[in-house]
């Protein structure tokens, strides 16, 4: 997603949700392979371990989910969707698989399908903050800012320290020329996470829009210092 100028579209995307280590109903060997996959840092080895877990226990929903997440990170989107489909076919109430398939659809620019999946995840788990945030991002991409803000509000009400949701809501406020609201939200995001250069850049654009040029320059410098080119370009204007 790209805007530059209140213009650089910089709504921050969510990431995949991995199912955790388990101790449940699957056979001991399947659980062992699955847990090895969860703990493994090398994604290729993790795929191998999840596949072995599935071979032992073909209805291992969480193994399909986690393997699908890795496939998507490797841009193997068809394989990812196949794994999420399988997880959902085994457990139609597994909200994480809908959410993750929504992320893959978003990566494929199948935005209507992504919204459908995020909405399904929310219907199963009404406290799924990441699903609200990601649905809001897509609404924002299509300039449905009021709907986006509703979703970001919900994400924040569920997770009051959700920095990206504050940032994304602030970005939407900026697109609606509500720059003081944007500044307040992005300042909150920065208070939670000082390491995200986009926060400073977009807050700087809102400061610039309301004529607070010294604050804008300070934010652009912070973002430029860590290599964010649009912020460096602002400093040259």
FILUMLO-149446 format. One record per atom (N, C-alpha, C): x, y, z; residue in one letter. Coordinates in steps of 0.05 Angstrom, whole numbers, padded with zeros to 5 digits, always signed. Each point is the difference from the previous one (the first is absolute). Example, Ala and Ser with C-alpha at 12.3 -4.5 7.8 and 13.67 -1.06 7.14 Angstrom:
+00264-00114+00156a/-00018+00024+00000a/+00018+00024+00000a/-00007+00021-00014s/+00016+00024+00001s/-00015+00022+00014s/
***
This chain:
+00017-00023+00000x/-00017+00023+00000x/+00018+00024+00000x/-00005+00019-00018x/+00018+00023+00000x/-00014+00026-00003x/+00004+00018+00018x/-00008+00027-00006x/+00025+00016+00003x/+00001+00022-00013x/+00021+00018+00007x/-00013+00027+00000x/+00002+00012+00020x/-00008+00027+00005x/-00023+00002+00019x/-00009-00007+00009x/-00022-00011+00014x/-00014-00012-00023x/+00023-00009-00009x/+00010-00009-00026x/+00015-00026+00003x/+00016-00004+00019x/+00012-00027+00001x/-00020-00017+00015x/-00013-00020-00013x/-00018-00015+00017x/+00017-00018+00017x/-00002+00004+00025x/+00017-00015+00018x/-00016-00011+00024x/-00023-00010-00006x/-00013-00016+00020x/+00017-00024+00005x/+00004-00007+00026x/+00018-00022+00006x/-00015-00026+00000x/+00010-00020-00015x/-00014-00025-00003x/+00006-00018+00024x/-00019-00018+00005x/+00004-00020+00021x/+00015-00024-00011x/+00007-00018+00018x/+00015-00023-00008x/-00016-00025+00006x/+00012-00023-00006x/-00014-00025+00004x/-00002-00008+00029x/-00020-00015+00007x/-00004-00011+00027x/+00008-00029+00000x/+00020-00007+00016x/+00007-00028+00002x/-00014-00013+00024x/-00008-00024-00004x/-00011-00015+00023x/+00023-00008+00018x/-00005-00001+00027x/+00022-00005+00019x/+00007-00029+00003x/+00020-00004+00017x/+00007-00027+00008x/-00024-00013+00013x/-00004-00026-00005x/-00023-00014+00011x/+00007-00024+00017x/-00019-00010+00015x/+00004-00024+00016x/-00025-00017-00001x/-00015+00000-00022x/-00027-00011+00000x/-00004-00027-00012x/-00021-00002-00016x/-00012-00026-00007x/+00015-00015-00022x/+00019+00013-00014x/+00014-00014-00021x/+00019-00021+00011x/+00009-00018-00017x/+00019-00020+00009x/+00026+00014+00010x/+00014-00013+00017x/+00025+00012+00011x/+00020+00007-00022x/+00003-00017-00020x/+00019+00006-00021x/-00008+00024-00017x/-00026+00003-00006x/-00010+00023-00014x/+00004+00025+00016x/-00006-00001+00025x/+00004+00024+00017x/+00030+00007+00001x/+00017-00020+00002x/+00028+00006+00001x/+00010+00014-00025x/-00008-00010-00024x/+00008+00013-00025x/-00012+00028-00001x/-00025+00003+00008x/-00013+00027-00001x/+00015+00019+00018x/+00006-00008+00025x/+00013+00018+00019x/+00028+00007-00010x/+00014-00019-00013x/+00026+00006-00012x/-00003+00022-00021x/-00022-00002-00016x/-00005+00021-00020x/-00005+00027+00012x/-00015+00001+00022x/-00005+00026+00013x/+00026+00012+00011x/+00018-00016+00010x/+00024+00010+00012x/+00023+00005-00020x/-00003-00011-00024x/+00021+00001-00020x/+00003+00028-00012x/+00024+00011-00001x/+00005+00026-00011x/+00004+00000-00030x/+00009-00023-00011x/+00004-00003-00029x/-00027-00007-00012x/-00012+00018-00017x/-00027-00006-00010x/-00001-00025-00018x/+00021-00006-00014x/-00001-00024-00017x/-00001-00026+00018x/+00015+00000+00021x/-00002-00022+00019x/-00027-00001+00013x/-00011+00024+00007x/-00026+00000+00012x/-00021-00012-00018x/+00001+00006-00026x/-00019-00013-00019x/+00004-00030+00001x/+00024-00009+00000x/+00005-00029+00001x/-00013-00012+00025x/+00003+00013+00023x/-00011-00011+00025x/-00030+00000-00001x/-00012+00022-00009x/-00030+00001-00002x/-00010-00022-00019x/+00014-00004-00022x/-00008-00021-00019x/+00001-00027+00013x/+00021-00005+00016x/+00002-00026+00013x/-00023-00003+00020x/-00007+00022+00014x/-00022-00002+00019x/-00026-00007-00015x/-00004+00012-00023x/-00024-00005-00016x/+00000-00029-00011x/+00023-00010-00008x/+00002-00027-00009x/-00008-00020+00021x/+00007+00006+00025x/-00008-00017+00023x/-00029+00003+00006x/-00009+00026+00000x/-00028+00006+00008x/-00012+00018-00021x/-00013-00010-00021x/-00009+00016-00023x/-00021+00021+00006x/-00012+00000+00024x/-00019+00021+00007x/+00012+00021+00019x/+00026+00004-00001x/+00013+00017+00019x/-00004+00029-00009x/-00021+00013+00009x/-00008+00026-00009x/+00022+00021+00004x/+00012+00000+00024x/+00020+00021+00006x/+00025-00004-00017x/+00007-00025-00007x/+00023-00004-00018x/-00005+00011-00028x/-00024-00005-00011x/-00007+00012-00025x/+00002+00031+00001x/-00011+00011+00021x/-00001+00029+00003x/+00029+00011+00000x/+00017-00011+00017x/+00027+00011+00002x/+00016-00005-00025x/-00003-00023-00013x/+00014-00005-00025x/-00009+00020-00021x/-00027+00005-00001x/-00010+00019-00019x/+00011+00028+00004x/+00004+00008+00025x/+00012+00026+00005x/+00028+00003-00011x/+00015-00022+00003x/+00028+00001-00011x/-00001+00000-00031x/-00018-00016-00011x/-00002+00001-00029x/-00005+00028-00011x/-00018+00014+00014x/-00006+00027-00009x/+00024+00019+00002x/+00015-00003+00022x/+00024+00016+00003x/+00020-00005-00023x/+00000-00024-00011x/+00016-00007-00023x/-00013+00007-00026x/-00023+00013+00001x/-00016+00008-00023x/-00011-00024-00015x/-00002-00023+00013x/-00013-00023-00011x/-00030+00001+00008x/-00014+00019-00013x/-00027+00007+00009x/-00019-00023-00005x/+00002-00014-00022x/-00019-00021-00005x/+00003-00022+00021x/+00025-00007+00007x/+00004-00020+00020x/-00011+00009+00027x/+00004+00026+00006x/-00010+00011+00025x/-00030-00002+00001x/-00014+00008-00021x/-00029-00001+00000x/-00010-00029+00003x/+00014-00018-00014x/-00008-00029+00003x/+00002-00009+00029x/+00021+00008+00014x/+00003-00008+00028x/-00022+00013+00017x/-00005+00026-00004x/-00021+00013+00016x/-00027-00012-00006x/-00005-00006-00026x/-00025-00013-00007x/-00003-00027+00014x/+00021-00015+00001x/-00001-00026+00014x/-00005+00004+00030x/+00013+00019+00012x/-00004+00005+00029x/-00030+00007+00005x/-00011+00017-00018x/-00028+00008+00004x/-00019-00023-00006x/+00007-00017-00019x/-00018-00023-00005x/-00001-00019+00023x/+00022-00002+00015x/+00001-00018+00024x/-00014+00013+00023x/+00005+00026+00004x/-00012+00015+00022x/-00011+00027-00010x/-00026+00001-00008x/-00011+00024-00011x/-00001+00023+00020x/+00005-00004+00025x/+00000+00021+00020x/+00028+00008+00008x/+00020-00006-00016x/+00028+00007+00007x/+00005+00028-00011x/-00004+00020+00016x/+00001+00028-00009x/+00027+00007-00011x/+00022-00011+00011x/+00027+00008-00009x/+00004-00007-00029x/-00011-00023-00009x/+00003-00007-00028x/-00014+00019-00019x/-00024+00009+00007x/-00013+00020-00016x/+00016+00026-00001x/+00010+00008+00023x/+00017+00024+00001x/+00024-00002-00018x/+00014-00023+00002x/+00024-00004-00016x/-00006-00002-00029x/-00022-00013-00007x/-00007-00001-00028x/-00007+00028-00010x/-00012+00016+00017x/-00005+00028-00007x/+00025+00016-00006x/+00021-00005+00016x/+00026+00013-00005x/+00011-00009-00028x/-00003-00026-00006x/+00010-00009-00026x/-00016+00012-00023x/-00027+00001+00003x/-00016+00013-00020x/+00008+00029-00004x/+00005+00013+00023x/+00009+00028-00002x/+00026+00002-00016x/+00019-00018+00006x/+00025+00000-00015x/-00004-00005-00030x/-00021-00014-00007x/-00006-00005-00028x/-00018+00022-00012x/-00006+00020+00016x/-00018+00022-00008x/-00028-00009-00005x/-00008-00022+00012x/-00027-00010-00001x/-00015+00012+00025x/-00005+00026-00002x/-00008+00015+00024x/-00028-00007+00010x/-00018-00006-00018x/-00027-00008+00009x/+00001-00026+00015x/+00016-00019-00010x/+00003-00025+00014x/+00013+00004+00027x/+00020+00018+00001x/+00013+00005+00026x/-00020+00011+00020x/-00016+00020-00008x/-00020+00011+00018x/-00019-00022+00010x/-00008-00017-00018x/-00018-00022+00007x/+00012-00017+00022x/+00026-00007-00004x/+00013-00017+00020x/+00005+00014+00026x/+00008+00025+00000x/+00003+00015+00025x/-00026+00002+00015x/-00022+00004-00016x/-00026+00002+00012x/-00008-00026+00013x/+00006-00022-00014x/-00006-00027+00011x/+00016-00005+00026x/+00025+00008+00000x/+00016-00004+00024x/-00012+00016+00023x/-00009+00024-00005x/-00013+00017+00020x/-00026-00013+00010x/-00015-00012-00018x/-00025-00012+00008x/+00004-00023+00019x/+00023-00014-00004x/+00006-00023+00017x/+00012+00010+00026x/+00018+00020-00002x/+00014+00011+00024x/-00003+00030+00000x/-00021+00010+00013x/-00006+00029-00001x/+00022+00017+00013x/+00019-00012+00013x/+00022+00015+00012x/+00026-00003-00016x/-00002-00005-00025x/+00023-00004-00017x/+00010+00027-00010x/+00016+00013+00016x/+00009+00027-00006x/+00014+00002-00027x/+00017-00019-00006x/+00016+00001-00025x/-00019-00002-00025x/-00021-00015+00003x/-00019-00002-00023x/-00014+00027-00005x/-00008+00013+00022x/-00012+00027-00004x/+00021+00019-00012x/+00024-00001+00010x/+00021+00018-00011x/+00004-00004-00030x/+00002-00026-00008x/+00006-00005-00028x/-00024+00005-00018x/-00024-00005+00010x/-00023+00008-00016x/-00001+00030-00003x/+00006+00014+00022x/+00001+00030-00002x/+00020+00010-00020x/+00023-00014-00002x/+00020+00008-00019x/-00011-00001-00029x/-00014-00022-00006x/-00011-00003-00027x/-00022+00021-00005x/-00016+00005+00020x/-00020+00022-00004x/+00015+00026-00006x/+00021+00005+00015x/+00015+00025-00005x/+00013+00001-00028x/+00009-00023-00010x/+00011+00000-00027x/-00020+00009-00021x/-00025-00005+00006x/-00021+00008-00019x/-00015+00025+00009x/+00013+00015+00017x/-00009+00026+00009x/-00027-00001+00015x/-00005-00024+00012x/-00023-00003+00017x/+00009+00006+00029x/+00008+00025+00004x/+00014+00007+00024x/-00017-00002+00025x/-00026+00007-00003x/-00017-00002+00024x/-00003-00029+00009x/-00003-00018-00019x/-00002-00028+00008x/+00027-00010+00011x/+00022+00010-00011x/+00026-00008+00010x/+00003+00009+00029x/-00008+00025+00006x/+00003+00010+00027x/-00017-00016+00020x/-00023-00008-00008x/-00016-00017+00017x/+00015-00026+00007x/+00013-00012-00020x/+00015-00024+00006x/+00024+00005+00017x/+00014+00022-00005x/+00024+00006+00017x/-00009+00006+00029x/-00023+00014+00002x/-00011+00005+00027x/-00004-00026+00015x/-00011-00020-00014x/-00006-00025+00012x/+00026-00015+00008x/+00019+00001-00018x/+00026-00013+00006x/+00012+00012+00025x/-00001+00027+00002x/+00012+00013+00023x/-00016-00005+00026x/-00026-00003-00003x/-00016-00006+00024x/+00007-00028+00011x/+00008-00018-00018x/+00007-00027+00008x/+00029-00001+00011x/+00018+00014-00014x/+00028+00001+00007x/+00008+00029+00003x/-00002+00012+00024x/+00006+00028+00003x/+00028+00009-00005x/+00019-00019-00003x/+00028+00007-00007x/+00007-00010-00028x/-00019-00001-00017x/+00004-00009-00027x/+00011+00024-00017x/+00026+00002-00001x/+00012+00024-00013x/-00008+00003-00029x/+00000-00021-00016x/-00006+00002-00028x/-00029+00009-00004x/-00018-00008+00018x/-00028+00008-00003x/-00003+00030+00005x/+00015+00011+00020x/+00000+00029+00004x/+00011+00014-00025x/+00023-00010-00009x/+00012+00012-00024x/-00019-00001-00024x/-00012-00023-00005x/-00018-00002-00023x/-00024+00018+00003x/-00011+00002+00024x/-00022+00019+00004x/+00009+00028-00005x/+00024+00007+00010x/+00011+00026-00004x/+00004+00006-00030x/+00009-00020-00014x/+00004+00003-00029x/-00027+00006-00013x/-00021-00014+00008x/-00026+00004-00012x/-00010+00028+00007x/+00004+00009+00025x/-00008+00027+00007x/+00015+00020-00018x/+00025-00004-00005x/+00015+00018-00017x/-00012+00001-00028x/-00008-00023-00011x/-00012+00000-00026x/-00027+00016+00000x/-00012+00002+00023x/-00025+00015+00003x/+00005+00029+00008x/+00026+00008-00001x/+00008+00027+00008x/-00006+00007+00030x/-00002-00021+00016x/-00003+00004+00029x/+00028-00004+00013x/+00017+00020-00006x/+00028-00003+00006x/+00006+00000+00030x/-00015+00015+00016x/+00005-00001+00028x/-00007-00027+00012x/-00021-00012-00010x/-00007-00027+00009x/+00022-00020-00009x/+00010+00005-00025x/+00022-00017-00010x/+00024+00002+00018x/+00007+00024+00007x/+00024+00005+00017x/-00003-00014+00027x/-00024+00002+00011x/-00005-00012+00027x/+00004-00030-00002x/-00012-00012-00021x/+00001-00030-00002x/+00029-00009-00006x/+00014+00014-00018x/+00027-00010-00006x/+00019+00005+00023x/-00005+00022+00015x/+00016+00004+00024x/-00004-00023+00020x/-00025-00009+00002x/-00005-00023+00017x/+00015-00025-00010x/-00001-00004-00026x/+00015-00023-00012x/+00030+00002+00007x/+00011+00024-00002x/+00028+00004+00005x/+00006-00005+00029x/-00018+00007+00018x/+00004-00004+00029x/+00002-00030+00006x/-00012-00016-00017x/+00000-00030+00004x/+00024-00012-00015x/+00006+00010-00023x/+00022-00011-00017x/+00015+00023-00013x/+00024+00005+00010x/+00016+00022-00010x/+00018-00008-00024x/-00002-00025-00009x/+00018-00010-00020x/-00011+00000-00029x/-00024+00010-00004x/-00012-00002-00026x/+00002+00027-00014x/+00017+00002-00021x/+00005+00026-00013x/-00025+00011-00014x/-00018-00017-00010x/-00023+00010-00013x/-00017+00017+00019x/-00001-00008+00026x/-00015+00016+00019x/+00009+00029-00001x/+00026+00004+00002x/+00010+00027+00000x/-00005+00015-00026x/+00004-00014-00022x/-00004+00012-00026x/-00029+00010-00004x/-00019-00018+00006x/-00028+00008-00004x/-00009+00021+00020x/+00010-00001+00025x/-00006+00021+00019x/+00012+00026-00010x/+00024-00001-00012x/+00012+00024-00011x/-00016+00012-00022x/-00013-00016-00017x/-00017+00011-00021x/-00024+00014+00012x/-00011-00011+00022x/-00023+00014+00013x/+00009+00026+00013x/+00024-00001+00013x/+00010+00025+00012x/+00004+00021-00022x/+00011-00009-00023x/+00004+00019-00022x/-00027+00011-00010x/-00020-00017-00001x/-00026+00009-00010x/-00013+00021+00017x/+00006+00000+00027x/-00012+00020+00018x/+00020+00022+00006x/+00022+00001-00015x/+00019+00023+00003x/+00020-00002+00022x/+00002-00023+00013x/+00019-00004+00022x/+00026-00011-00012x/+00014+00018-00014x/+00022-00009-00017x/+00024-00010+00015x/+00006+00012+00023x/+00023-00010+00016x/-00004-00029+00009x/-00025-00005+00009x/-00006-00028+00009x/+00001-00018-00024x/-00010+00009-00023x/+00000-00016-00024x/+00029-00007-00007x/+00018+00020+00000x/+00028-00005-00008x/+00013-00020+00020x/-00006+00003+00025x/+00011-00018+00020x/-00008-00029-00006x/-00026-00004-00007x/-00009-00027-00006x/+00012-00010-00026x/+00003+00017-00020x/+00012-00009-00025x/+00029-00008+00005x/+00014+00015+00016x/+00028-00007+00006x/+00002-00027+00014x/-00017-00005+00019x/+00000-00026+00014x/-00004-00023-00020x/-00019+00004-00018x/-00006-00021-00020x/+00022-00003-00020x/+00011+00023-00009x/+00021+00000-00020x/+00026-00013+00011x/+00005+00004+00026x/+00024-00010+00012x/+00001-00031+00000x/-00023-00012-00003x/+00000-00030-00001x/-00006-00009-00029x/+00003+00018-00019x/+00000-00008-00028x/-00027+00001-00014x/-00020+00014+00011x/-00025+00002-00014x/+00001+00022-00021x/+00002-00008-00025x/+00005+00019-00022x/-00021+00022-00003x/-00026-00006+00003x/-00020+00022-00003x/+00005+00022+00021x/+00009-00008+00024x/+00005+00020+00021x/+00024+00017-00007x/+00021-00013-00012x/+00023+00015-00009x/-00007+00020-00021x/-00018-00009-00018x/-00010+00018-00022x/-00014+00025+00012x/-00015-00004+00021x/-00014+00023+00013x/+00020+00020+00010x/+00022-00010+00011x/+00021+00019+00011x/+00013+00017-00022x/-00002-00009-00024x/+00013+00015-00022x/-00019+00020-00013x/-00025+00000+00009x/-00019+00019-00013x/+00004+00028+00012x/
***
